[in-house]
Amino acid sequence: MVDIHMHVIPAVDDGARSLKESLEMLRLAGAQGVTAVVATSHGEAFDRGYSELVRSRFDELKKAAMDEISSMQLYFGAEIYCSGYMIEKNISRLQRGVYPSMNGTRYVLAEFSTWEEEEDAVYCLRKLQEAGYFPVLAHAERCGFVNECSARRLKEMNILIQINIYSVSQEPSDRIRERANMLLRNRLVDFTGSDAHRMDHRRPSVADGISYLYENYDREYVDLILSGNAAEKILHASI
């Protein structure tokens, strides 16, 4: 699995609190088959003028991981909270390099509140596209506006969709779990991620989700959403 959504950079947002915890998260993920992680700290970690700090802590983590977990590859990114009143500011910060895209590509992990209206989300996603970016809708199953019809409209817009892998079988909310599986049944998912934050809050426990996917969905499709699409579009992309 390639985990494109993990809050693993230490002490910059509500994710890992220390380098030790970051390494524990990566070890746990690696033991379950994760071979690459995109470190996606919240945009607010960069908002306070701390971009260089976040980058330096990522570099520190990457070096430590290379020494201790040699099979794990780390890539730099961010999860950017979007809403209509701040999308222009978001785009400006992307263009100026304040916010990193995913591994230096034109792909951007875009997060919306659970109560965001579809019209507002579409407006933001279109603005990102007009600026030359390829939006990836973060944990789409948690977005209240997402249903089969709205998800198909997003796909027609060439919006990419990420779901949290624990949502497919371990999510306690029936509504969110069913929304994740609806997206899968209709082959509307492009990427998976753990959205792991800490060892005591949303651990990077992906094994059950991986098993569930292979037991319930087409193997070729599961291969793509677990790793193939991420490898092609984000890890090894030239854009």
C-alpha positions in Angstrom: 0.0 0.0 0.0 1.0 3.6 -0.7 -0.5 5.8 2.1 -1.1 9.2 0.5 -2.5 10.7 3.7 -0.7 10.6 7.0 0.0 13.2 9.7 3.4 11.8 10.5 5.7 14.8 10.6 6.4 15.4 14.3 5.1 18.3 16.4 3.7 20.5 13.6 -0.1 19.8 13.7 -2.5 17.5 15.5 -0.6 14.5 14.3 2.5 12.8 15.6 3.8 14.5 18.7 7.4 13.5 18.6 10.0 11.9 16.3 9.7 8.8 18.4 6.0 8.6 17.8 6.5 9.3 14.1 8.8 6.4 13.8 6.4 4.2 15.7 3.7 5.1 13.3 5.9 4.3 10.3 7.0 0.9 11.8 3.4 -0.1 12.4 2.4 0.9 8.9 5.4 -0.9 7.4 4.6 -4.1 9.3 1.2 -4.1 7.5 2.5 -3.7 4.0 2.8 0.1 3.6 5.9 0.8 1.5 5.5 4.6 0.9 3.9 7.4 2.8 3.0 11.0 1.7 3.4 13.1 4.8 0.4 15.5 4.7 0.4 17.9 7.6 -2.5 20.3 7.8 -2.2 23.5 5.9 -2.4 25.4 9.2 1.1 24.0 10.1 2.4 26.2 7.3 0.1 29.2 7.9 2.0 30.6 10.8 5.2 31.2 8.9 6.6 27.8 9.9 7.1 26.3 6.4 10.8 25.9 6.9 10.2 24.3 10.3 7.8 21.8 8.8 10.2 21.0 6.0 13.2 20.6 8.4 11.2 18.2 10.6 10.2 16.2 7.6 13.9 16.0 6.5 14.8 14.9 10.1 12.1 12.2 10.0 13.1 11.0 6.5 16.7 10.6 7.6 15.7 8.7 10.8 13.4 6.5 8.8 16.1 5.7 6.3 18.3 4.6 9.1 15.7 2.6 11.0 13.0 1.6 8.4 15.0 1.2 5.2 12.1 -0.2 3.2 9.8 2.8 3.8 9.8 5.7 1.4 8.7 9.2 2.6 7.3 12.0 0.4 6.4 15.6 1.3 2.9 17.1 0.9 0.1 18.8 2.8 -3.7 18.5 3.4 -5.1 21.8 2.6 -8.4 22.9 4.1 -10.6 24.6 1.5 -13.6 26.8 1.6 -15.0 29.5 -0.7 -13.7 32.5 1.4 -10.1 31.2 1.5 -9.6 29.4 -1.8 -7.8 32.3 -3.4 -5.4 32.5 -0.5 -4.9 28.8 -0.7 -4.0 29.0 -4.4 -1.6 31.9 -3.7 0.2 29.9 -1.0 0.5 26.9 -3.3 1.9 29.1 -6.1 4.4 30.7 -3.7 5.5 27.4 -2.3 4.1 28.1 1.2 1.9 25.0 0.8 3.6 22.0 -0.7 1.7 20.0 -3.3 2.1 16.2 -3.2 5.7 15.3 -3.9 6.2 18.4 -5.9 3.6 17.4 -8.5 0.5 19.4 -9.5 -1.7 17.1 -7.3 -3.2 18.8 -4.2 -4.9 17.0 -1.3 -8.0 19.1 -0.6 -10.0 18.8 2.6 -13.5 20.1 3.2 -15.6 20.4 6.4 -18.2 17.6 6.8 -21.0 20.2 6.4 -19.6 21.8 3.2 -22.2 22.3 0.5 -21.6 20.7 -2.9 -21.8 24.0 -4.7 -19.1 25.5 -2.5 -16.8 22.5 -2.8 -17.2 22.4 -6.6 -16.3 26.1 -6.7 -13.1 25.5 -4.8 -12.1 22.4 -6.8 -12.7 24.3 -10.1 -10.6 27.2 -8.9 -7.8 24.8 -8.1 -8.1 23.3 -11.6 -8.1 26.7 -13.2 -4.8 27.4 -11.4 -3.3 24.3 -13.0 -3.7 21.9 -10.1 -5.2 18.4 -9.9 -7.4 18.2 -6.8 -7.6 15.1 -4.7 -10.7 15.1 -2.5 -9.5 14.0 0.9 -11.5 11.3 2.8 -14.5 11.8 0.5 -16.7 9.4 2.6 -16.7 12.0 5.4 -18.0 14.8 3.2 -21.7 15.3 3.8 -22.4 16.4 0.2 -20.9 13.2 -1.3 -23.4 10.7 -2.7 -23.4 8.6 -5.8 -24.7 11.4 -8.1 -22.4 14.1 -6.7 -19.4 11.7 -6.8 -20.1 10.9 -10.5 -20.2 14.7 -11.2 -16.9 15.1 -9.5 -15.4 12.3 -11.6 -16.7 14.0 -14.7 -14.8 17.1 -13.6 -11.7 14.9 -13.3 -11.5 15.3 -9.5 -9.7 12.4 -7.9 -11.1 10.8 -4.8 -9.3 9.5 -1.7 -10.9 7.4 1.1 -9.6 6.5 4.5 -9.0 2.8 4.5 -10.4 2.2 8.0 -13.7 3.6 6.8 -14.4 0.6 4.7 -14.8 -1.8 7.6 -13.8 -0.3 10.9 -15.6 3.1 10.8 -18.2 3.1 13.6 -20.6 5.4 11.7 -22.8 3.3 9.5 -23.4 6.3 7.2 -19.7 7.0 6.6 -18.9 3.3 6.2 -21.6 2.8 3.7 -20.6 5.9 1.8 -17.0 4.6 1.5 -18.3 1.3 0.1 -20.7 3.0 -2.2 -17.8 4.8 -3.8 -15.9 1.5 -4.0 -18.8 -0.4 -5.6 -19.1 2.3 -8.3 -15.3 2.3 -8.8 -15.1 6.0 -8.0 -12.1 5.8 -5.6 -8.6 6.6 -6.9 -6.5 6.5 -3.7 -6.6 5.2 -0.2 -4.9 6.6 2.9 -4.9 6.0 6.6 -5.3 9.6 7.7 -3.3 8.4 10.7 -2.6 11.1 13.3 -1.1 9.5 16.4 -0.6 6.1 18.1 -3.5 6.8 20.4 -5.8 8.5 17.8 -6.4 6.9 14.4 -3.4 4.7 14.4 -2.0 3.7 10.9 -3.8 0.3 11.2 -4.5 -0.7 7.7 -4.3 -4.5 7.6 -8.0 -5.1 8.2 -9.0 -2.6 5.6 -6.6 -4.1 3.0 -8.0 -7.6 3.7 -11.5 -6.3 3.4 -10.9 -4.7 0.1 -9.4 -7.8 -1.4 -12.2 -10.0 0.0 -15.0 -7.8 -1.4 -13.7 -6.0 -4.5 -12.0 -6.8 -7.8 -8.3 -7.5 -7.2 -7.1 -5.4 -10.1 -9.1 -2.4 -9.0 -7.9 -2.8 -5.4 -4.3 -3.0 -6.6 -4.8 0.4 -8.3 -6.3 2.2 -5.4 -3.9 0.8 -2.9 -0.7 1.5 -4.8 -0.8 1.7 -8.6 -2.5 5.0 -9.0 -0.4 6.7 -6.3 2.8 5.3 -7.8 2.0 6.5 -11.3 0.4 9.9 -10.5 2.2 11.1 -7.3 5.4 9.1 -6.5 6.8 8.8 -10.0 5.0 11.6 -11.8 6.8 14.2 -13.8 4.2 16.9 -13.3 
